[in-house]
Amino acid sequence: MKNLLYAFLALLMLYFGLQNITITGDQMQTVFVLSWLCLAIFVIGGNFAQYLYRPKRTASARQVKAYKESLQRKKQRQTMR
């Protein structure tokens, strides 16, 4: 969840920062601005990718036991019919 927060925070900073950035200017200023914009996009994309492709949580032992018990009860009800 914190990766999603970081991504939105970076988007917010980029939104407010773009209002003060001018791409037109001398060549060094343009290269600097474009490199920082590229870095910001990588940071935002990395945080969203981490949020989307995070490993799934494993089920706890209690959840597995309850699931197995429910399957056994279901099988018992089906055999009684």
Backbone torsions as a table, in degrees:
resi	resn	phi	psi	omega
1	MET	NA	-32.8	-177.7
2	LYS	-70.5	-25.5	176.1
3	ASN	-65.4	-37.6	177.1
4	LEU	-66.1	-39.6	176.9
5	LEU	-63.2	-43.3	179.2
6	TYR	-64.3	-38.2	179.7
7	ALA	-65.9	-44.3	178.8
8	PHE	-67.9	-34.8	176.2
9	LEU	-65.1	-41.4	177.4
10	ALA	-66.2	-39.1	175.9
11	LEU	-62.8	-40.8	178.9
12	LEU	-64.2	-44.3	178.2
13	MET	-64.7	-38.8	178.0
14	LEU	-65.7	-39.3	179.0
15	TYR	-61.1	-47.7	-179.5
16	PHE	-74.0	-29.2	179.6
17	GLY	-73.8	-32.3	-179.4
18	LEU	-65.0	-22.3	178.8
19	GLN	-70.4	-25.0	-177.2
20	ASN	-103.7	-5.3	-176.9
21	ILE	-91.0	134.0	172.9
22	THR	-116.2	125.2	-179.5
23	ILE	-81.2	-28.1	178.6
24	THR	-79.0	140.1	-179.1
25	GLY	158.2	-159.7	178.3
26	ASP	-73.2	171.4	-171.7
27	GLN	-65.8	-39.8	-179.3
28	MET	-65.0	-40.4	179.5
29	GLN	-65.6	-41.0	179.5
30	THR	-64.6	-43.8	178.7
31	VAL	-63.6	-41.6	-180.0
32	PHE	-63.4	-46.8	-178.7
33	VAL	-63.9	-44.9	-179.0
34	LEU	-67.0	-35.2	177.8
35	SER	-67.6	-38.1	177.9
36	TRP	-70.2	-36.2	175.9
37	LEU	-65.1	-39.9	177.0
38	CYS	-63.4	-43.4	177.8
39	LEU	-62.4	-41.9	179.4
40	ALA	-63.0	-39.8	179.2
41	ILE	-66.8	-38.2	176.6
42	PHE	-64.6	-40.8	179.0
43	VAL	-63.6	-46.3	-179.8
44	ILE	-64.3	-45.4	179.2
45	GLY	-64.1	-38.7	178.4
46	GLY	-64.9	-40.3	178.6
47	ASN	-67.8	-40.7	176.5
48	PHE	-66.1	-39.2	179.0
49	ALA	-64.8	-40.7	177.8
50	GLN	-63.3	-37.8	178.7
51	TYR	-68.3	-41.4	-176.5
52	LEU	-75.4	-35.2	-173.5
53	TYR	-109.4	26.6	178.2
54	ARG	-69.9	152.4	-179.6
55	PRO	-67.5	147.4	-179.9
56	LYS	-73.7	148.1	178.0
57	ARG	-73.3	143.6	177.1
58	THR	-84.9	150.7	-179.9
59	ALA	-74.3	143.3	178.6
60	SER	-74.9	163.6	-178.6
61	ALA	-62.2	-35.1	179.8
62	ARG	-66.5	-39.9	178.9
63	GLN	-66.3	-40.4	179.2
64	VAL	-64.8	-42.8	179.8
65	LYS	-63.4	-43.1	179.7
66	ALA	-65.4	-37.2	178.7
67	TYR	-66.0	-44.6	179.2
68	LYS	-63.1	-39.6	179.1
69	GLU	-65.7	-38.8	179.1
70	SER	-66.9	-35.7	176.0
71	LEU	-65.4	-40.6	179.1
72	GLN	-64.3	-42.9	178.4
73	ARG	-63.2	-38.7	179.1
74	LYS	-64.8	-42.3	178.1
75	LYS	-64.5	-40.0	179.4
76	GLN	-63.7	-40.7	179.0
77	ARG	-65.8	-35.6	-178.9
78	GLN	-72.0	-34.6	179.5
79	THR	-74.3	-23.9	179.6
80	MET	-74.5	-21.5	-176.9
81	ARG	-72.6	NA	NA
